Amino acid sequence: MSSNAQKLYDLIASDSKKKQSLFLTALTNPKKALDKICDIGQELDIYVTKEEVIEYLSTIDDEATKMWLIKARGGL
């Protein structure tokens, strides 16, 4: 299923409105951003769990993504 997370990530990354909306949500409520990612997946028939999203994002070599993941997991 992590291939679904990657597919969804790629689709969101290519949609500037969705990407910006998630970025703003993630700044204030990282856990809600995870919910929104899963909701977007359902809308697109790309089903992912929060755990799959976190697992996939943890493979991305990007400091901002890593910091967001720490917040989403409740670390900050």
DRENDO-1510 file (C-alpha; in Angstrom, 1 decimal, always signed):
<recs>
REC; n; res; u; v; w
REC; 1; MET; +0.0; +0.0; +0.0 .
REC; 2; SER; +3.0; +2.4; +0.4 .
REC; 3; SER; +2.9; +2.7; -3.4 .
REC; 4; ASN; -0.5; +4.3; -2.9 .
REC; 5; ALA; +1.0; +6.8; -0.5 .
REC; 6; GLN; +3.7; +7.6; -3.1 .
REC; 7; LYS; +1.1; +8.0; -5.8 .
REC; 8; LEU; -1.0; +10.2; -3.6 .
REC; 9; TYR; +2.1; +12.3; -2.6 .
REC; 10; ASP; +3.0; +12.8; -6.2 .
REC; 11; LEU; -0.6; +13.9; -7.1 .
REC; 12; ILE; -0.8; +16.3; -4.2 .
REC; 13; ALA; +2.7; +17.7; -4.9 .
REC; 14; SER; +1.6; +18.5; -8.5 .
REC; 15; ASP; -1.5; +20.3; -7.4 .
REC; 16; SER; -0.5; +23.7; -6.0 .
REC; 17; LYS; -3.8; +24.5; -4.3 .
REC; 18; LYS; -3.9; +21.2; -2.4 .
REC; 19; LYS; -0.2; +21.4; -1.6 .
REC; 20; GLN; -0.6; +25.0; -0.2 .
REC; 21; SER; -3.7; +24.1; +1.8 .
REC; 22; LEU; -1.9; +21.1; +3.4 .
REC; 23; PHE; +1.1; +23.2; +4.1 .
REC; 24; LEU; -0.9; +25.8; +6.0 .
REC; 25; THR; -2.8; +23.1; +7.9 .
REC; 26; ALA; +0.4; +21.3; +8.8 .
REC; 27; LEU; +1.8; +24.5; +10.3 .
REC; 28; THR; -0.9; +24.7; +12.9 .
REC; 29; ASN; -2.2; +21.2; +13.2 .
REC; 30; PRO; +0.0; +18.5; +11.7 .
REC; 31; LYS; -2.3; +15.6; +12.8 .
REC; 32; LYS; -5.2; +17.2; +11.0 .
REC; 33; ALA; -3.0; +17.5; +7.9 .
REC; 34; LEU; -2.6; +13.7; +8.0 .
REC; 35; ASP; -6.4; +13.4; +8.1 .
REC; 36; LYS; -6.7; +15.7; +5.1 .
REC; 37; ILE; -4.1; +13.6; +3.1 .
REC; 38; CYS; -6.2; +10.5; +3.8 .
REC; 39; ASP; -9.4; +12.4; +2.8 .
REC; 40; ILE; -7.8; +13.5; -0.5 .
REC; 41; GLY; -6.8; +9.9; -1.1 .
REC; 42; GLN; -10.4; +8.8; -0.6 .
REC; 43; GLU; -11.7; +11.4; -3.0 .
REC; 44; LEU; -9.2; +10.2; -5.6 .
REC; 45; ASP; -9.8; +6.5; -4.9 .
REC; 46; ILE; -6.3; +6.1; -3.6 .
REC; 47; TYR; -6.8; +4.6; -0.2 .
REC; 48; VAL; -4.0; +5.1; +2.4 .
REC; 49; THR; -3.8; +5.0; +6.2 .
REC; 50; LYS; -2.1; +7.6; +8.3 .
REC; 51; GLU; +0.6; +5.1; +9.1 .
REC; 52; GLU; +1.2; +4.5; +5.4 .
REC; 53; VAL; +1.5; +8.2; +4.8 .
REC; 54; ILE; +4.0; +8.6; +7.7 .
REC; 55; GLU; +6.0; +5.6; +6.6 .
REC; 56; TYR; +6.3; +6.9; +3.0 .
REC; 57; LEU; +7.1; +10.5; +4.1 .
REC; 58; SER; +9.8; +9.2; +6.4 .
REC; 59; THR; +11.6; +7.9; +3.3 .
REC; 60; ILE; +11.8; +11.4; +1.7 .
REC; 61; ASP; +15.1; +13.2; +2.2 .
REC; 62; ASP; +13.7; +16.6; +3.0 .
REC; 63; GLU; +14.3; +18.4; +6.3 .
REC; 64; ALA; +11.0; +20.2; +6.3 .
REC; 65; THR; +9.1; +17.0; +5.8 .
REC; 66; LYS; +11.1; +15.3; +8.6 .
REC; 67; MET; +10.3; +18.1; +11.0 .
REC; 68; TRP; +6.7; +18.0; +10.1 .
REC; 69; LEU; +6.6; +14.3; +10.8 .
REC; 70; ILE; +8.1; +14.8; +14.2 .
REC; 71; LYS; +5.3; +17.3; +15.0 .
REC; 72; ALA; +2.6; +15.0; +13.5 .
REC; 73; ARG; +3.8; +12.2; +15.8 .
REC; 74; GLY; +3.5; +14.5; +18.8 .
REC; 75; GLY; +7.2; +15.2; +19.3 .
REC; 76; LEU; +7.2; +19.0; +19.4 .
</recs>
